Amino acid sequence: MTRQDQLRYLSQQSKVSVLIIGAGINGIAAFRDLALQNVDVLMVDKGDFCSGTSSASSHMIHGGIRYLENGELRLVRESVQERNRLLQLAPHYVKPLPTMIPIFNWQSGIWKIAAKFFGLSGLLLSPTGLRLAQSKGEGHQRGGVIVKLGLMLYELWNSPSIVTAARMPSHRFQLKVSSLKQFPELSSDIVATAIYYDAVVLSPERLAVELVTETEKMSQNATAINYLSVVGMADSQRTVILHDEVSGQQFQIQPELVINATGPWIDLTNRKLGQPTDFIGGSKGSHLVLDHPKLREAIGEHAIFFENDDGRIVLLLPYFDYVIVGTTDIRVDHPEVYCTQEEITYLLEMIGRVFPHIEVEPSHILYTFSGVRPLPTDNSKQSMGQITRDHQNKIVEQAEYSFPVFNLVGGKWTTFRAFAEQVTDQALKFLGQSRCCDTKDLVIGGGNDYPFTDREHWIASVAENYQVDSKIVKKLFDRYGTGARAVIKHMSEPLLSRTDQWGKNELNDLDPFDQTKPLGNVADYYVGEVRFIAEQEKVVFVEDFIRRRSNLAMLGQDTPQLRAELTEIMADLLPS
Ligand SMILES: Cc1cc2nc3c(=O)[nH]c(=O)nc-3n(C[C@H](O)[C@H](O)[C@H](O)COP(=O)(O)OP(=O)(O)OC[C@H]3O[C@@H](n4cnc5c(N)ncnc54)[C@H](O)[C@@H]3O)c2cc1C
């Protein structure tokens, strides 16, 4: 069904069992799980799918070793298990990531972190309290001993007795000499490095959209529409008003249950539903993408995870030929944010702490992105870093409402499946239905039939089958996993049926029968590929393709020329 068909259907349909507001990763995951249980579910987003916080993460699929310090053992255990699961269920997007922690001394942080773990941090702050930590020069560093203990605990949930799916290799320590041999640009102030394994998702927005489109294919009762906002309630207080951001048309829907998955917008959305809440205490985080070959070479294929003097964690992440640097953690009261000059200065300065001989300047910045963590409101005096990253469903039931509202507060990208499972169980209970299947082993999109051990054979056989150059197949396999087969099938079909509306178009001297022609402005992408994505993946604006169906924006390729070319290629496919 096209977006237009879906909206037409919506105008004739006034009731739905569950309305999910917000299509970030948490809304999308709940959408998938509910649809699998045969619940009729409508998911709407005021923007594109995965265009809020979920597009601004540090791209880590991780257990969150740092959360151990706060004693959040449940969260770490769940996150490690979900990480390992995602490596199996979405192997085309979620990849193992060796992560290096530079260690500057052996002892520091022991008392301080023990106090945090046992919830006694107050002692450290109290003027009359014991000074358990911070002997001169110690700052907030975690020394080698504490890192070792942390990694041992972290890997408990990765042990063979617990893990049935993918398992990560164990951590190892390297002393100074071998550390500097492996990372020659590293500060010579280190005493050792620790290397452990987490995972990375380089295209989170693609993973999210695959979940959406796959869910709609699996279930006739599931409808997901982007650029459709919740703007208010009709008089009856049982009817939610939806506004089409493209045409301006309005729709009304009466749900039995509402899931408010609007992340940092949760309180604003509840206000629109006539039910003010104070659930979210947002924290802004910004990242930079740096085009700096020397720095990229210095980190190799490792993420580098270290802390600043103020105890904040800094991450350097290899991202294709570039490096992502993140992140800040700043209390904010509104969800619309951007990366400020102050944050840029802070992040660039941090790099010098571990790589003192590599000069990084603003001119190396290719792209910046920011988002707001939808953390729970916390009025205590603890630092942003100490506020829980765990997820919770806050249920609002009011007498005047005919539907309750589930509010999905907090959560990590990593734990989307587990969070959705818990929310779905609660929704099923409310609807009086029982679970018929679960998502624990449900492979995602291009992770199906993934050739873990024989990808060269997969590439060769698809190339032969569709008579397409194997270099193109390889590129598309890297981008879409086994989903590349459908893209290539589409590309190998001549545009015969479309020549009436499109064939006379002199697009880049395009032969209308050749969809394998590379784009004029990004040779890495193909005309037929762009058309396939526009047709199959709910693209409404060219920007959706540049920012979320591909990595082109983050790779610094978003130019007016590319936009013009894509507009032409997609012209007949986008809703007008
Ligand atoms: C800087 C930073 C780094 C992070 N790094 C990691 C990491 O490395 N690993 C990890 O696991 N997690 C990470 N996270 C956490 C993770 O990204 C978030 O917890 C998660 O993306 C939240 O998703 P969400 O679906 O709840 O919210 P969102 O993704 O924000 O989705 C909410 C959606 O609601 C929509 N919406 C708002 N109002 C309305 C309305 N009125 N009508 C319709 N739609 C509406 C918005 O358009 C938006 O798309 C990070 C977060 C940040 C900010």
PDBQT file of the ligand as one rigid body, heavy atoms in Angstrom, charges set to zero:
ROOT
HETATM    1  C1  LIG A 601      23.689  11.368  22.416  1.00  0.00    +0.000 C 
HETATM    2  C2  LIG A 601      23.052  10.020  22.560  1.00  0.00    +0.000 A 
HETATM    3  C3  LIG A 601      23.818   8.871  22.442  1.00  0.00    +0.000 A 
HETATM    4  C4  LIG A 601      23.228   7.616  22.591  1.00  0.00    +0.000 A 
HETATM    5  N1  LIG A 601      23.985   6.520  22.366  1.00  0.00    +0.000 NA
HETATM    6  C5  LIG A 601      23.428   5.298  22.464  1.00  0.00    +0.000 A 
HETATM    7  C6  LIG A 601      24.192   4.154  22.157  1.00  0.00    +0.000 A 
HETATM    8  O1  LIG A 601      25.339   4.241  21.732  1.00  0.00    +0.000 OA
HETATM    9  N2  LIG A 601      23.610   2.947  22.317  1.00  0.00    +0.000 N 
HETATM   10  C7  LIG A 601      22.327   2.816  22.757  1.00  0.00    +0.000 A 
HETATM   11  O2  LIG A 601      21.881   1.676  22.915  1.00  0.00    +0.000 OA
HETATM   12  N3  LIG A 601      21.555   3.892  23.016  1.00  0.00    +0.000 NA
HETATM   13  C8  LIG A 601      22.067   5.134  22.871  1.00  0.00    +0.000 A 
HETATM   14  N4  LIG A 601      21.310   6.241  23.105  1.00  0.00    +0.000 N 
HETATM   15  C9  LIG A 601      19.921   6.078  23.567  1.00  0.00    +0.000 C 
HETATM   16  C10 LIG A 601      18.928   5.851  22.432  1.00  0.00    +0.000 C 
HETATM   17  O3  LIG A 601      19.306   6.495  21.253  1.00  0.00    +0.000 OA
HETATM   18  C11 LIG A 601      17.544   6.351  22.844  1.00  0.00    +0.000 C 
HETATM   19  O4  LIG A 601      17.207   5.899  24.109  1.00  0.00    +0.000 OA
HETATM   20  C12 LIG A 601      16.462   5.884  21.880  1.00  0.00    +0.000 C 
HETATM   21  O5  LIG A 601      16.814   6.209  20.564  1.00  0.00    +0.000 OA
HETATM   22  C13 LIG A 601      15.141   6.533  22.235  1.00  0.00    +0.000 C 
HETATM   23  O6  LIG A 601      14.207   6.162  21.242  1.00  0.00    +0.000 OA
HETATM   24  P1  LIG A 601      12.691   6.576  21.320  1.00  0.00    +0.000 P 
HETATM   25  O7  LIG A 601      11.998   5.759  20.298  1.00  0.00    +0.000 OA
HETATM   26  O8  LIG A 601      12.207   6.448  22.716  1.00  0.00    +0.000 OA
HETATM   27  O9  LIG A 601      12.650   8.140  20.984  1.00  0.00    +0.000 OA
HETATM   28  P2  LIG A 601      12.856   8.901  19.586  1.00  0.00    +0.000 P 
HETATM   29  O10 LIG A 601      13.812   8.214  18.713  1.00  0.00    +0.000 OA
HETATM   30  O11 LIG A 601      13.149  10.317  19.888  1.00  0.00    +0.000 OA
HETATM   31  O12 LIG A 601      11.437   8.797  18.889  1.00  0.00    +0.000 OA
HETATM   32  C14 LIG A 601      10.369   9.634  19.227  1.00  0.00    +0.000 C 
HETATM   33  C15 LIG A 601       9.601   9.978  17.959  1.00  0.00    +0.000 C 
HETATM   34  O13 LIG A 601       8.377  10.625  18.315  1.00  0.00    +0.000 OA
HETATM   35  C16 LIG A 601       8.034  11.514  17.281  1.00  0.00    +0.000 C 
HETATM   36  N5  LIG A 601       7.048  12.466  17.770  1.00  0.00    +0.000 N 
HETATM   37  C17 LIG A 601       7.218  13.447  18.676  1.00  0.00    +0.000 A 
HETATM   38  N6  LIG A 601       6.054  14.125  18.876  1.00  0.00    +0.000 NA
HETATM   39  C18 LIG A 601       5.131  13.551  18.076  1.00  0.00    +0.000 A 
HETATM   40  C19 LIG A 601       3.761  13.806  17.814  1.00  0.00    +0.000 A 
HETATM   41  N7  LIG A 601       3.079  14.801  18.413  1.00  0.00    +0.000 N 
HETATM   42  N8  LIG A 601       3.115  13.037  16.903  1.00  0.00    +0.000 NA
HETATM   43  C20 LIG A 601       3.766  12.030  16.276  1.00  0.00    +0.000 A 
HETATM   44  N9  LIG A 601       5.071  11.765  16.481  1.00  0.00    +0.000 NA
HETATM   45  C21 LIG A 601       5.749  12.494  17.372  1.00  0.00    +0.000 A 
HETATM   46  C22 LIG A 601       9.379  12.132  16.914  1.00  0.00    +0.000 C 
HETATM   47  O14 LIG A 601       9.347  12.671  15.610  1.00  0.00    +0.000 OA
HETATM   48  C23 LIG A 601      10.331  10.940  17.047  1.00  0.00    +0.000 C 
HETATM   49  O15 LIG A 601      10.586  10.317  15.807  1.00  0.00    +0.000 OA
HETATM   50  C24 LIG A 601      21.849   7.513  22.906  1.00  0.00    +0.000 A 
HETATM   51  C25 LIG A 601      21.068   8.669  23.004  1.00  0.00    +0.000 A 
HETATM   52  C26 LIG A 601      21.650   9.911  22.809  1.00  0.00    +0.000 A 
HETATM   53  C27 LIG A 601      20.806  11.156  22.854  1.00  0.00    +0.000 C 
ENDROOT
TORSDOF 0
